[in-house]
Amino acid sequence: MNDYERIARVIRYLDERHTDQPNLATLAGHVGLSQHHFHRLFTSWAGITPKDFLQCLTLTHAKGLLQNGKSILDASFDTGLSSPSRLHDLCITLEAASPGEVKSGGKGWTIIVGFADCPFGKCLLGESPRGICHISFVESNHEDAALAEVEACWPRARTRRDDETVGQLANRIFHRVAIQDSSTPLRAFVRGTQFQVRVWRALLKVQPGTLVSYGGLATILNRPTAARAVASAVGQNPLGYLIPCHRVIRETGALGGYRWGEVRKQAILAWEHSS
């Protein structure tokens, strides 16, 4: 069997079995190669890695199911991407700031801020009297800039650093056991335009382990021509991970950009899928 026949055999296998989400070892074994050799060979021939190729097949399948009227949840089951054990998105109460609260800039409030480690690196969390108001991922040596972002959003509020309290909150948000055992909904509080808040609420309905395009999200909002406006609102999400903007992809099936880096977006999606 020459290299072309090996690649063709794997592509046929993936086309037939991509809903099983076969791993690298399975694919390499299918053509009798080591994982390292197979990965290098496939990437050289196809121009993308086996994992990326599988993802393209999966997304194409999912888009077809959605276009044919399948629900997002049903499409996720049929493509092998579902993760029904992750229910934390159903346990978030999202409230929006009133015009008066936006105008006041948080006057009279104390916002608890702090840094915590999470599965995707260091994160900064902020909690106002109304609920969680900020979640971002922070690279080393950028802590001051991240704190300044919170202060700029609520310029008249007092901020108090409390990493211990924030660490407990991060545990509720990110720790799998805490997520599944939690009986108290998380309260989230955001400031944004009416349209932005509508987009963020719609994102909360995208189940873990599933993906949606900007156009698909626009259709859910009954604004099928507003994909660009949806993309802009997704990019302004103030609650990284909690409002799952990482589940939005481009119409082509490509993952697209992410405010906190494409590698982190891939890591979050893989983590959700594995739970």
N, C-alpha and C positions, 0 to 999 in steps of 0.2 A: 504494500500500500504506500503510494507516494504522498507527499505533503498535501497536494491538492485534494486527493481522495480523503485524506484525514479531515481536512477542513470541511469539505462538502458533507462528510458523514456527520460531523458534529452539528453543522448548521441544520441538517435535516432532523437530527435528534432534538435540537432545541426547538425547532418549529413544531414538533409533535409533542414535546414534553415540557415546554417552558412553564406550564402551570404548576409543575412539580418543583420549580425553582432549584434545579440541580446545581450543586456546588462545583468548585473547580476540580476536586478530586474525582467526582463522578464523571465529569466531562473528559478529563485526562484518561481515566480508566477505560472509557468507551472506545478510545482509539489506541490504547496500549502505550501511552507515553507517561513520563513523569509529569508532575504538576508544573514544575519550572519549565521544562521543555515545551509542554503544550501551551502554556501561557505565552511564551515568547513566540512560538510558531503562529498561534492564532492572531495575536496582536499584529505581527508582521504582515499576515495575509489580509486580515479584515480592516486594519487601520484603527481598531478599537479593541479594548480588552474583552475577554469572554463575559465578564460581569456586565460591562456596558452594553454589549450586544444582547444579552439576556434581558436587561432592563428595557431596551428599545422594543423587543418583541412583546414584553409584558405590557408596556404602555400602549403599544399599538392595539393589542388585544383589548385592553381596558377601554380605550377610546371607542373602539367599535361597539363594544357592549353598551356603553353609555349612549352612543348615538342611536342605538336600536331600542332605547327605552329602558334599559336596565337601571335600577337604582345604584347609587354609589356603593352601598353595602353589598348588594348582590354581585356587582361587578368585582368588588374586592375578593369575595369568596371564589368567584369563577376564575380569577387570574392568579390565585394562590398567594395573594398579598394581605389577606385579612389578619387582624390581630385582635380578636374579640375580648381577650383578657384585659386589654387596656381601656378602662372605662372612665379615666379621669376627666376627659373632655366633656362628659355628660354631667360633671359635678362642679361646674364653674358658673357662678352668677356674675354676669358682666353688666356693670352700670356705667352710664356715660355722664360726664360732668355737664351740669346745666350751664347756660350762658353766664349766669351770675357767678358760678364757681370758677369758670374760666377767667372771667374778668377780674376776680379777686386774687387770682394767682396763688391760691392756697393760704391766704391771710388767716392767721390764727391756728394753722395746722402745725403739727409736728410730724414729719415724715421720717420713719425709721429706715435707714439705708445701711447697707453692708455688703461685704463680699463673701462668697461661699464657693466651695468646690462642688462641681456637679459632673455627671458623666461626660459632659462636653467641654470641660475646662472650667476656668474661673468665671463666675457670673456675678453681676451686681443686681441686687433686688432693692426695691423701694416699696414701703407699705404706708399708705396714708390712712387717716381715720375712716375712710370710706372703703378701703380695700387695697389690694396690690396694684400699684400704679406704674411700676417700672421693672422690667427684666431685660437685661442685655448680657451678652457674652463679652468678656474683656481680655485683651491680650496683655502680656507682661508689660509693665511700665506705662500702661495707659489708664491706670486707676483714677488719676486726678481728672482727666478729660471725661471719663465716664461719670464721675460724680457731678462734674459741672453740667452735664447734660440733664441730669435730674433737677438740679437747681435752676437751670434755665427754663425748664418746663413749668416749674412751680416757684417763681421768683420771690414770692412773699411768704413762703412757708419756711419754717425752721426745720433743718435736717439734723438728725441725731444718729451718729454712727453706733451700730450695735451688731457686730458680726455674729454674736451668739444667737440672738433672736432670729436674725436673717438665716443662719444656718439651719435652725429648726424649720423655718418656712421652706427653705430650699429642699429639705428632706421630704416634706409633704408633696412638693411639686414633682420631684425627680425620682425619689426612691420607690421602686416598684411595689414593695410590700405596703408602704405607707399609702400609695395611690389606691391599691386594691382594698385596703382595710378602712379607708377613710369614709366616715358617714356624715361628715360636715362639709358642705360645699365650700370651695374656695371663693372668696369675694374679690372680684377684680374691678378696678375703677380706671377709666380711660378718659382722656380729653381728645376730641377730634371732631371733624365735621359730621353732619348727619349721615352723609354717604360713607365716610370712613368707618363709622361705627356699624353701619349696616354690613359692610364687607367683613369686618372683624367678627361680628356675630355669625355671619354665614360660615366663616372659617371654623368656628367651633363645632359646626355640624359635619365637618369632613372627618370621617372616622380614622382612628389610628391605623396605619398600615395601608391607607388608600391615598390616591393622588387625584388632583383636579387641575384642569388648565385654567388660565385666566379667563378664557372665553367661557368655559364651563361654569366658573364662579359667577360671571356676569349674567349668564342665562338663569342661574339659580335666583339671582336678584331681580329677574325680569327686566334686565338691561342688557340684552344680547349684543348691542353695539358698543358697549362701554368697557371693553376688555382693557384698554389702555388706562382708563380711570381706575379700574379695579387693580391693575398692576401697581399704580402709584399708591393706592391706599394700602395694599399689601406691604409695600416697601416702607411705609410709615408706622407699621405695627409697633406699639410701645412695649409689648409684652412678649418678648421672644420665647418660643417654645410653648408657652401657655396658650397663646393664640397661635395656632399651628400654621403660620405662613410658610413653613418649610415643606408643607404638603402641596404647594402650588407649583406647577410646571408650565413650560411653554407649550404652545399648540403643536409644535413639532415633536413633542415627546422628550425634548432635552430638559434636564433638570433646571437650567436657568440660574440666574444669580441668586445671591442670598446676602442679606445685610451683614451677616456675621461670617461670611465665607462659604464657598461651595463645598469645601471639604467637611466643614461642620454640618452643613445641610445633609450631605450623604451619610455622615455618622449618625445623625438623629434618625433619619429614615431607616437605616439598618438596625439601630437599637430598638425602634418601635416594632419593626418587623420580627425581631428575634424574641420579643416578649410574649 
